Amino acid sequence: MRLSKDKFRRNIYHEQEYAGFRYDDSETESITEENRFYRRYDLEEFLLRQGEKLIKSGREKRLASDHSVTVRGCEWFDHASNEGGRAVSFVQKYYGKNYVEAMSMLLGESMEPVYPQAKKQEQVDQKPFAPPVPNANMHRVFAYLLKTRGLDADVVSYFARRKLLYEDAAHHNAVFIGTDEGGCPRHAHLRSTNSFGKAFRLNVESSDPRYSFHYTGTDGSLYVFEAPIDMLSYISMHPHQWQEHSYVACCGTSPIPVMQMLKPETQIVYLCLDNDDAGHKASERMAEQLRERGVMTERLVPELKDWNDDLLHAQKEDLAPCLSL
């Protein structure tokens, strides 16, 4: 399909009116067939050709550079800012282009498509949430968390006894369970236990993002982390009366579980996300959203990349004098 630049510009008004929002074709009869064609550009293919790395996450894929952004076919969604859309609005937002520049980037100056259309998404009924079947024991997970990741045995045992942490039977992954207010499992995050090679991390399909791995205390403080192992690492480093505080691992950088953890008595939220660009940006977004709710925040930054790196480094330093004898 080839469009003249005049027809392209006449259609800009309608595209701008809807850019950045999900919509139903049946409700937007004024959008021309050409505009519908623009909206079907395969965003995943575009990102790969731009050199972006995508990480599989269920039916969607996450940007390696910003885990709060997921893409699926021609659609994207930013879980941190709670906004989404299609290819044009993505290029506008994340590449800093105006509408015409975004379209030109997608189509090329000739206004001919340079990226394939995304396959039409089939309507699939969401499966009910089903946590992985537990293994008969936790030998591999205990060995991995204590020996490889340096976590405190009492801390690991605390969550294991409450069935919030276990080893799955199929692949021997570590499973971190998040429950709702009634104690019913609603979220499961898997982490491979291999000590070498590529790590495997995945939220189980149909997990409710509001209820990621967490612990609820009583003193009005909330500590926020990206990964469950970072959360357990911080507790291992600061074990004194840790059960008085509240903790949540977002299993990414989404603010959704943080907002769910807020209580009327919450006085301060400590943002303990990673010491990298994604962690800093996510902390800034969360801090702004929490300030709008009248909640104080403080940024706690690990010295290294994350809290497990800090824990392992501290243990290595403590052991160094013994090794020199």
C-alpha positions as CSV (number, residue, x, y, z in Angstrom):
1,M,0.0,0.0,0.0
2,R,1.4,3.4,-0.9
3,L,-0.1,6.7,0.3
4,S,0.5,10.2,-1.1
5,K,1.9,12.6,1.4
6,D,-1.2,14.8,1.1
7,K,-3.5,11.9,2.1
8,F,-1.0,11.0,4.8
9,R,-1.2,14.5,6.3
10,R,-5.0,14.6,6.0
11,N,-5.2,11.5,8.2
12,I,-2.9,12.9,10.9
13,Y,-5.8,14.6,12.7
14,H,-7.6,11.3,13.3
15,E,-4.4,9.5,14.4
16,Q,-3.4,12.2,16.9
17,E,-6.9,12.0,18.4
18,Y,-6.4,8.4,19.4
19,A,-2.6,8.1,19.6
20,G,-1.4,6.5,22.9
21,F,-4.7,4.8,23.8
22,R,-6.1,1.3,23.3
23,Y,-9.2,1.3,21.3
24,D,-11.8,-0.9,19.7
25,D,-12.0,-0.6,15.9
26,S,-15.8,-0.9,16.1
27,E,-16.0,2.3,18.1
28,T,-13.8,4.4,15.8
29,E,-15.6,4.4,12.5
30,S,-14.1,7.8,11.6
31,I,-10.6,6.3,11.4
32,T,-9.7,5.5,7.8
33,E,-8.6,2.1,6.6
34,E,-5.1,3.6,6.0
35,N,-4.9,4.6,9.7
36,R,-5.9,1.2,10.7
37,F,-3.1,-0.1,8.6
38,Y,-0.6,2.2,10.4
39,R,-1.8,0.9,13.8
40,R,-0.9,-2.7,12.9
41,Y,2.9,-2.2,12.5
42,D,4.8,-4.8,14.4
43,L,6.4,-2.9,17.3
44,E,8.4,-5.9,18.4
45,E,10.1,-6.1,15.0
46,F,10.7,-2.4,15.0
47,L,12.4,-2.5,18.4
48,L,14.6,-5.4,17.4
49,R,15.8,-3.5,14.3
50,Q,16.6,-0.5,16.5
51,G,18.9,-2.7,18.6
52,E,16.6,-3.1,21.6
53,K,16.7,-6.3,23.6
54,L,13.4,-7.9,24.4
55,I,12.9,-10.3,27.4
56,K,10.0,-12.8,27.1
57,S,7.5,-12.4,29.9
58,G,4.5,-14.7,29.5
59,R,2.7,-13.7,26.3
60,E,4.4,-10.3,26.3
61,K,8.0,-9.1,26.1
62,R,9.8,-6.6,28.3
63,L,12.3,-4.0,27.3
64,A,15.7,-5.0,28.7
65,S,16.4,-1.3,29.1
66,D,13.2,-0.6,31.1
67,H,11.5,-3.6,32.6
68,S,8.3,-1.6,33.3
69,V,7.6,-1.5,29.5
70,T,6.0,-4.5,27.8
71,V,5.2,-5.0,24.2
72,R,3.0,-7.5,22.4
73,G,2.7,-7.4,18.6
74,C,1.7,-3.8,17.7
75,E,0.9,-2.7,21.3
76,W,2.9,-1.4,24.2
77,F,2.2,-0.6,27.8
78,D,4.2,1.2,30.5
79,H,3.3,-0.3,33.9
80,A,5.1,2.5,35.7
81,S,3.2,5.4,34.2
82,N,0.1,3.3,33.4
83,E,-0.1,4.3,29.8
84,G,0.2,2.5,26.5
85,G,-0.7,2.5,22.8
86,R,0.7,1.4,19.5
87,A,3.8,1.9,17.4
88,V,3.3,5.6,16.6
89,S,2.8,6.7,20.2
90,F,5.7,4.5,21.3
91,V,8.1,6.3,18.9
92,Q,6.7,9.7,20.0
93,K,7.2,9.0,23.7
94,Y,10.5,7.0,23.8
95,Y,12.3,8.4,20.8
96,G,11.2,12.0,21.3
97,K,9.6,12.4,17.9
98,N,6.6,14.4,16.8
99,Y,3.8,12.7,15.0
100,V,5.1,13.2,11.4
101,E,8.6,12.3,12.5
102,A,7.4,9.1,14.1
103,M,5.4,8.1,11.1
104,S,8.4,8.8,8.8
105,M,10.6,6.7,11.1
106,L,8.2,3.8,10.8
107,L,7.5,4.1,7.1
108,G,10.5,5.8,5.7
109,E,10.5,9.0,3.7
110,S,8.8,7.2,0.8
111,M,5.8,6.6,3.1
112,E,6.0,2.9,2.2
113,P,5.9,0.3,5.1
114,V,9.4,-0.8,6.1
115,Y,8.3,-3.0,9.0
116,P,5.8,-5.9,8.7
117,Q,2.4,-5.8,10.2
118,A,1.9,-7.5,13.5
119,K,-0.2,-10.6,13.3
120,K,-3.7,-10.1,14.5
121,Q,-4.0,-11.1,18.1
122,E,-6.4,-13.9,18.7
123,Q,-8.8,-13.5,21.6
124,V,-7.6,-15.9,24.3
125,D,-9.3,-16.5,27.5
126,Q,-7.0,-15.9,30.4
127,K,-6.1,-19.0,32.3
128,P,-6.9,-19.1,36.1
129,F,-3.8,-18.5,38.2
130,A,-2.1,-21.8,39.2
131,P,1.1,-21.8,41.2
132,P,3.7,-24.4,40.3
133,V,3.5,-27.8,42.0
134,P,5.9,-27.9,45.0
135,N,8.7,-30.3,45.1
136,A,8.9,-32.9,47.9
137,N,11.8,-31.0,49.4
138,M,13.8,-27.7,49.0
139,H,17.3,-29.0,48.9
140,R,18.3,-27.3,45.6
141,V,16.6,-24.0,46.5
142,F,18.1,-23.9,50.0
143,A,21.5,-24.6,48.6
144,Y,21.2,-21.9,46.0
145,L,19.9,-19.2,48.2
146,L,22.2,-19.9,51.2
147,K,25.5,-20.9,49.4
148,T,25.3,-19.1,46.1
149,R,23.3,-16.0,47.1
150,G,24.5,-15.8,50.7
151,L,21.0,-15.3,52.3
152,D,20.5,-15.8,56.0
153,A,19.1,-19.3,56.8
154,D,16.6,-18.0,59.4
155,V,15.2,-15.5,56.9
156,V,14.8,-18.1,54.1
157,S,13.3,-20.6,56.6
158,Y,10.8,-18.0,57.8
159,F,9.2,-17.6,54.3
160,A,9.6,-21.3,53.5
161,R,7.7,-22.4,56.6
162,R,4.8,-20.1,55.5
163,K,4.8,-21.6,52.0
164,L,5.7,-18.3,50.5
165,L,9.0,-19.7,49.2
166,Y,9.5,-23.2,47.8
167,E,11.1,-25.4,45.1
168,D,8.9,-26.4,42.2
169,A,8.7,-30.0,41.2
170,A,9.1,-29.7,37.5
171,H,12.3,-27.6,37.1
172,H,13.5,-27.0,40.7
173,N,13.2,-23.3,40.4
174,A,12.8,-21.1,43.4
175,V,9.1,-20.0,43.7
176,F,8.3,-16.7,45.5
177,I,4.5,-16.5,46.3
178,G,2.5,-13.4,46.8
179,T,-0.8,-13.6,48.6
180,D,-3.9,-11.4,48.9
181,E,-5.4,-9.9,52.1
182,G,-7.0,-13.3,52.9
183,G,-3.7,-15.2,52.5
184,C,-4.7,-16.8,49.1
185,P,-1.9,-17.1,46.6
186,R,-2.3,-14.6,43.7
187,H,1.2,-14.2,42.3
188,A,4.2,-16.5,41.7
189,H,7.7,-15.4,40.6
190,L,10.1,-18.1,39.4
191,R,13.9,-17.8,39.6
192,S,16.2,-20.5,38.3
193,T,18.7,-22.0,40.7
194,N,21.6,-22.6,38.3
195,S,24.8,-21.1,39.5
196,F,26.1,-20.5,36.0
197,G,24.7,-19.8,32.6
198,K,21.8,-17.6,31.8
199,A,19.4,-16.9,34.7
200,F,15.7,-17.6,34.3
201,R,13.1,-15.2,35.8
202,L,9.4,-15.3,35.1
203,N,6.1,-14.3,36.6
204,V,3.7,-17.2,36.3
205,E,0.9,-16.6,33.8
206,S,-2.2,-14.9,35.3
207,S,-0.4,-13.6,38.3
208,D,-2.0,-10.6,39.8
209,P,0.6,-7.8,39.8
210,R,-0.9,-6.2,42.9
211,Y,0.2,-9.1,45.0
212,S,3.8,-9.8,44.3
213,F,6.2,-11.3,46.9
214,H,5.9,-9.3,50.1
215,Y,5.7,-9.2,53.9
216,T,3.4,-6.9,56.0
217,G,4.8,-5.4,59.2
218,T,3.3,-3.1,61.8
219,D,5.5,0.0,62.2
220,G,4.3,2.1,59.2
221,S,7.5,1.7,57.1
222,L,7.6,0.0,53.6
223,Y,10.8,-1.1,51.9
224,V,10.5,-1.6,48.1
225,F,12.8,-3.8,45.9
226,E,12.9,-5.0,42.4
227,A,13.6,-8.7,43.0
228,P,12.6,-11.1,45.8
229,I,16.3,-12.1,46.3
230,D,17.2,-8.4,46.8
231,M,14.4,-8.1,49.4
232,L,15.7,-11.2,51.3
233,S,19.3,-9.9,50.9
234,Y,18.4,-6.6,52.6
235,I,16.7,-8.4,55.4
236,S,19.7,-10.7,55.8
237,M,21.9,-7.6,56.1
238,H,19.5,-5.8,58.6
239,P,17.9,-8.6,60.6
240,H,17.3,-6.6,63.8
241,Q,13.5,-6.5,64.4
242,W,13.0,-6.9,60.6
243,Q,9.5,-8.3,61.1
244,E,8.2,-4.9,62.3
245,H,8.7,-3.4,58.8
246,S,6.8,-4.1,55.6
247,Y,8.6,-5.2,52.4
248,V,7.6,-5.7,48.8
249,A,9.5,-7.1,45.7
250,C,7.9,-5.7,42.6
251,C,9.4,-8.4,40.4
252,G,10.3,-5.6,38.1
253,T,9.8,-1.8,38.4
254,S,6.1,-1.5,38.3
255,P,4.5,0.7,41.1
256,I,1.4,-1.4,41.2
257,P,2.4,-3.7,44.1
258,V,3.8,-0.7,46.0
259,M,0.4,1.1,45.8
260,Q,-1.3,-2.0,46.9
261,M,0.9,-2.3,50.0
262,L,0.0,1.3,51.2
263,K,-2.0,1.4,54.3
264,P,-3.6,4.3,56.2
265,E,-0.8,3.9,58.8
266,T,2.0,3.9,56.2
267,Q,4.4,6.8,57.2
268,I,7.3,6.4,54.8
269,V,8.4,4.3,51.8
270,Y,12.0,3.4,51.3
271,L,12.8,3.0,47.6
272,C,15.5,0.3,47.5
273,L,15.6,-0.4,43.8
274,D,18.8,-1.2,41.9
275,N,21.7,1.1,41.5
276,D,21.3,1.5,37.7
277,D,19.5,3.7,35.3
278,A,16.3,1.7,35.3
279,G,16.3,1.6,39.1
280,H,16.9,5.3,39.4
281,K,14.2,6.3,36.9
282,A,11.7,3.9,38.5
283,S,12.4,5.3,41.9
284,E,11.8,8.8,40.7
285,R,8.5,7.8,39.2
286,M,7.4,6.0,42.3
287,A,8.4,8.9,44.5
288,E,6.3,11.3,42.5
289,Q,3.3,9.0,42.6
290,L,3.7,8.5,46.4
291,R,4.1,12.3,47.0
292,E,0.8,12.8,45.2
293,R,-0.7,10.5,47.8
294,G,0.9,12.4,50.7
295,V,3.4,9.6,51.5
296,M,7.0,10.4,52.4
297,T,9.8,8.6,50.5
298,E,13.5,8.0,50.9
299,R,15.9,6.5,48.4
300,L,18.1,3.8,49.7
301,V,20.8,2.9,47.1
302,P,23.0,-0.2,47.3
303,E,26.7,0.5,46.9
304,L,27.0,-2.0,44.1
305,K,24.4,-2.9,41.5
306,D,21.8,-4.5,43.9
307,W,21.5,-5.6,47.5
308,N,22.6,-9.2,46.8
309,D,25.8,-7.9,45.3
310,D,26.3,-5.8,48.5
311,L,25.5,-8.8,50.7
312,L,28.0,-11.1,48.9
313,H,30.7,-8.4,48.9
314,A,30.3,-7.8,52.6
315,Q,30.6,-11.5,53.3
316,K,33.7,-11.7,51.2
317,E,35.3,-8.9,53.1
318,D,34.4,-10.5,56.4
319,L,36.0,-13.7,55.3
320,A,39.2,-12.1,53.9
321,P,41.1,-11.8,57.2
322,C,40.5,-15.5,57.9
323,L,41.8,-16.5,54.5
324,S,45.0,-14.4,55.0
325,L,46.0,-16.3,58.2
